[in-house]
Amino acid sequence: MKPDERKDYASRNMAGIAYGEMIRNSRRKKGMSQEELGALAHVGKNAVGAWEAGRSRPDLSSVPVICENLGISINEFFGIPEAADQQKGKKIADEATRLFTDRYFRLNEYHRQVILREMDVLIDMQEKTPVSARKLVQIYRNDLAACAGPSWGIGDESGEPVWLYEDSVTSRADEIIRVSGDSMEPRYHDGDQVLVQHTASIRPGEIGIFVTGDMGYIKEFRKEGLRSLNPEYPLMRFSDMDEVRCIGRVIGTMRKDMYASTADIEHYTTAGMRG
């Protein structure tokens, strides 16, 4: 394989889709800037620009955060076919086999043995680890709604703790809050549940939960005020006399598959009591 061909494979997933193109299109569809995506992934705007231009690829640790906030599944990001798409899956599997074989036989005998041993270790770990061994985190799901539209009181706080599967996003979250209204569309919709990391301050360009008086809001923080993503809503400005408090940073949106199953909760809590 020629060097430029290897570079092309490195910039595309198993389905042949360029990572940069996928990130750029999904980001624009969400109405998100490169700066906003970079803040969520804890990288600079230039790093996001390099991803989208195909000059580099996100670190594996950043992929779950990118997928969560851009509405991309992990399988879609890496080009892994859904089970229903058998014919396409066979073609992709054949291509993956060809790529692996090509790279494997370019190694010397010693390095081939290293790869085979590592594969054996991973297979053994995979077969011995049941699905129910996934780590869980417990987070408080608040029934109050953060306004993303016309303002109304958030009311008395009430809610309950819920169990989620641990990943790079849920492990950093402290609370789940529901979005109410449409001023944060197209990124956040009425009824969405967002994961919030508690902090008293956030950086300009980040999305946060703010409270003033008895009103709760989800807004983008700007030095000049709180901004709605929906251009139909004006910037919220405050005077020095107004008390505005930051509750936390919005780090993701809840999906159904983030909630742990009853069986996994039982296994996890029972194992914890035994330990």
Secondary structure, DSSP 8 states (H G I E B T S, - for coil): --HHHHHHHHTB-TTS-BHHHHHHHHHHHTT--HHHHHHHHTS-HHHHHHHHHTS----GGGHHHHHHHHT--HHHHHT---TT-HHHHHHHHHHHHHHHHHHHTTS-HHHHHHHHHHHHHHHHHHHHS-GGG--EEEEEEEEEEEESSS--B--S--EEEEEEE--TTGGG--EEEEEESSTTTTTS-TT-EEEEEE-S---TT-EEEEEETTEEEEEEEETTEEE-SSTTS--B---TTS-EEEEEEEEEE--GGGB--HHHHHHHHHHHHH-
